[in-house]
Amino acid sequence: MKLVLQKRDSKGKNKVDKLRAEGNIPGVIYSKGNDAVLIKGLEKDLLKAFSEEGFSNIFEIEVDGKATSVLFKEVQMHPIKNAMVHFDLFEIDMNEEITVAVPVVLEGRDEVRVQPSSLIQVINEIEVTCLPKYLPSEAVVNVIDMQIGDVMEVKDLDIFGDENINIELADDEVVASLVAPTEEEEIEEETEETADAADVPTVSETEEEETEEEE
């Protein structure tokens, strides 16, 4: 995808608030050895790009007619609304290695054959170093056939052994493990169910409350 952005010269809260009121989001492009560039873009386009690319996918932007390859470096979201507040991009030199944290995906985590069981993900993302053209969007390991007591390690990831990708962790680091549900977990589940049931008012309680309100 190509995201079209524009340079901006607006600084300060009032000017930035005006940008947002117009549907634009302020951002910055960083690049090695160069000054940061102030930019802006339509929120709907930025939200779409971020949902598709995340932090580990290189994509292309166009700023004032010039195409550049970038990664999302940081995205600030509104704490309540599904709205973007600010974004940072990092310009990629396709001839230089980069280090990026990519998400670890447990393929088939909802289809583990051994049940009951508890799948524990120990590592959610992993740093890799490589040329941009070899950058994986994720690191995957299939967990469907895991047995109780099994562990998946870094060496089990699909990107392990790729000579073009250097993983910044030892190959025996545990990524995920499958364990039997503990008695404590079962008790907690029962307690939660009991608490949920207790929170639901009975008909008589509701009628009493309504009567008190009328009085």
C-alpha positions as CSV (number, residue, x, y, z in Angstrom):
1,M,0.0,0.0,0.0
2,K,1.1,3.6,-0.5
3,L,0.1,6.2,2.1
4,V,-0.1,9.8,0.9
5,L,1.1,12.4,3.5
6,Q,2.0,16.1,3.5
7,K,4.7,18.2,5.1
8,R,3.5,20.6,7.8
9,D,4.9,23.6,9.5
10,S,2.4,23.8,12.3
11,K,3.7,23.5,15.9
12,G,2.0,24.2,19.2
13,K,-1.2,22.9,20.7
14,N,-3.6,25.2,19.0
15,K,-2.3,24.5,15.5
16,V,-2.2,20.8,16.2
17,D,-5.7,20.8,17.6
18,K,-6.9,22.6,14.4
19,L,-5.2,19.9,12.3
20,R,-7.1,17.2,14.2
21,A,-10.4,19.1,13.9
22,E,-9.9,18.9,10.1
23,G,-9.4,15.2,10.2
24,N,-5.6,15.3,9.9
25,I,-3.2,13.7,12.4
26,P,0.3,15.2,13.1
27,G,3.3,13.0,12.7
28,V,7.1,13.0,12.3
29,I,9.4,11.1,10.0
30,Y,12.8,10.1,11.5
31,S,15.7,8.9,9.4
32,K,19.3,8.1,10.2
33,G,21.6,11.1,9.9
34,N,18.9,13.5,8.9
35,D,16.7,16.0,10.7
36,A,13.1,14.9,11.6
37,V,10.4,16.0,9.2
38,L,7.0,17.2,10.4
39,I,4.2,15.6,8.4
40,K,0.4,15.1,8.6
41,G,-2.1,12.7,7.1
42,L,-5.8,11.8,7.1
43,E,-6.7,9.9,10.2
44,K,-8.9,7.3,8.3
45,D,-5.9,6.5,6.0
46,L,-3.5,6.3,8.9
47,L,-5.7,4.0,11.0
48,K,-6.2,1.7,8.0
49,A,-2.4,1.6,7.3
50,F,-1.6,0.9,11.0
51,S,-4.2,-1.8,11.3
52,E,-2.7,-3.5,8.2
53,E,1.0,-2.9,8.7
54,G,1.5,-2.7,12.5
55,F,5.1,-2.1,13.7
56,S,6.8,-4.8,11.7
57,N,5.8,-4.3,8.1
58,I,7.6,-1.9,5.7
59,F,5.3,0.1,3.5
60,E,5.6,3.0,1.2
61,I,4.5,6.6,1.7
62,E,4.5,9.6,-0.6
63,V,5.3,13.0,0.7
64,D,5.0,15.9,-1.7
65,G,5.5,13.5,-4.6
66,K,8.5,11.7,-3.2
67,A,8.2,8.0,-2.4
68,T,9.8,6.6,0.8
69,S,9.9,3.2,2.5
70,V,9.0,3.4,6.2
71,L,8.0,1.6,9.4
72,F,5.7,2.8,12.1
73,K,8.0,3.7,14.9
74,E,5.3,4.9,17.5
75,V,1.6,5.5,17.4
76,Q,-0.3,7.4,20.1
77,M,-4.0,6.5,20.5
78,H,-6.7,8.2,22.4
79,P,-7.2,6.4,25.8
80,I,-10.9,6.1,25.3
81,K,-11.8,6.8,21.6
82,N,-10.6,4.7,18.7
83,A,-8.7,7.7,17.5
84,M,-5.1,8.4,16.6
85,V,-3.4,11.3,18.3
86,H,0.1,11.3,16.9
87,F,2.4,9.0,14.8
88,D,6.1,8.6,14.2
89,L,7.6,6.9,11.1
90,F,11.1,5.7,10.5
91,E,12.6,6.0,7.0
92,I,14.2,2.7,5.9
93,D,17.4,2.4,3.9
94,M,16.9,-0.8,2.0
95,N,20.6,-1.4,1.9
96,E,21.1,-1.3,5.7
97,E,20.2,-3.9,8.3
98,I,17.5,-3.0,10.8
99,T,16.5,-4.4,14.1
100,V,12.7,-4.8,14.6
101,A,10.5,-6.5,17.1
102,V,8.1,-8.8,15.3
103,P,5.1,-10.5,16.9
104,V,5.2,-14.1,17.9
105,V,2.1,-16.0,16.7
106,L,1.0,-19.3,18.2
107,E,-0.7,-20.9,15.2
108,G,-3.7,-23.0,16.2
109,R,-3.8,-21.8,19.8
110,D,-7.6,-22.2,19.9
111,E,-7.4,-25.7,18.4
112,V,-5.0,-27.4,20.7
113,R,-6.0,-31.1,20.6
114,V,-5.1,-31.9,24.3
115,Q,-8.0,-30.7,26.5
116,P,-8.3,-29.6,29.2
117,S,-5.0,-27.7,29.0
118,S,-3.6,-24.3,29.5
119,L,-1.4,-22.7,26.8
120,I,1.0,-20.2,28.2
121,Q,2.7,-17.7,25.8
122,V,6.0,-16.7,27.4
123,I,7.3,-14.4,24.5
124,N,4.9,-12.1,22.7
125,E,7.5,-10.5,20.3
126,I,11.0,-11.2,19.3
127,E,13.7,-8.9,17.9
128,V,15.3,-9.7,14.6
129,T,18.0,-8.1,12.6
130,C,18.1,-8.3,8.8
131,L,18.1,-6.4,5.6
132,P,14.6,-4.8,5.1
133,K,13.8,-7.1,2.2
134,Y,14.1,-10.1,4.5
135,L,12.0,-8.6,7.4
136,P,9.3,-11.1,8.5
137,S,5.9,-9.7,9.5
138,E,5.7,-12.3,12.3
139,A,7.4,-15.3,13.8
140,V,5.1,-18.4,13.8
141,V,5.0,-21.7,15.6
142,N,2.2,-24.3,15.4
143,V,0.9,-25.5,18.8
144,I,-2.0,-27.7,17.8
145,D,-0.2,-31.0,18.6
146,M,1.5,-29.9,21.8
147,Q,1.2,-32.3,24.7
148,I,1.0,-31.5,28.4
149,G,4.5,-30.6,29.5
150,D,5.7,-29.7,26.0
151,V,7.5,-26.4,25.4
152,M,8.1,-24.5,22.2
153,E,11.4,-22.7,21.9
154,V,12.9,-20.0,19.7
155,K,14.4,-22.8,17.5
156,D,10.9,-24.0,16.8
157,L,9.9,-20.7,15.1
158,D,9.4,-20.7,11.4
159,I,12.0,-18.0,10.9
160,F,14.7,-19.9,12.9
161,G,17.5,-21.1,10.6
162,D,16.9,-18.5,7.9
163,E,20.4,-17.4,7.1
164,N,19.1,-13.9,6.2
165,I,17.6,-13.3,9.6
166,N,19.4,-13.0,12.9
167,I,17.2,-13.6,16.0
168,E,18.3,-11.7,19.0
169,L,17.6,-14.5,21.5
170,A,19.1,-17.8,22.4
171,D,17.6,-20.7,20.5
172,D,16.5,-22.5,23.7
173,E,14.5,-19.6,25.1
174,V,11.0,-20.8,25.8
175,V,8.3,-19.3,23.6
176,A,5.2,-21.2,24.9
177,S,4.3,-24.1,27.1
178,L,1.3,-26.4,27.5
179,V,0.4,-27.3,31.1
180,A,-2.5,-29.0,32.8
181,P,-5.1,-26.6,34.4
182,T,-4.2,-26.2,38.0
183,E,-6.7,-26.8,40.8
184,E,-6.3,-23.1,41.7
185,E,-7.5,-22.0,38.3
186,E,-10.5,-24.3,38.5
187,I,-11.4,-22.8,41.9
188,E,-11.0,-19.3,40.6
189,E,-13.4,-20.1,37.7
190,E,-16.0,-21.5,40.1
191,T,-15.6,-18.5,42.3
192,E,-16.1,-16.1,39.3
193,E,-19.2,-18.0,38.2
194,T,-20.6,-17.8,41.8
195,A,-19.8,-14.1,42.0
196,D,-21.4,-13.4,38.6
197,A,-24.6,-15.2,39.7
198,A,-24.7,-13.3,42.9
199,D,-24.4,-10.0,41.1
200,V,-27.7,-10.7,39.2
201,P,-30.6,-9.2,41.2
202,T,-33.6,-11.4,41.8
203,V,-37.1,-10.4,40.9
204,S,-38.0,-9.7,44.5
205,E,-34.9,-7.6,45.0
206,T,-35.7,-5.5,42.0
207,E,-39.3,-5.0,43.1
208,E,-38.1,-3.9,46.6
209,E,-35.7,-1.4,45.0
210,E,-38.4,0.0,42.8
211,T,-40.8,0.3,45.8
212,E,-38.1,2.1,47.8
213,E,-37.5,4.6,44.9
214,E,-41.3,5.3,44.7
215,E,-41.4,6.0,48.4
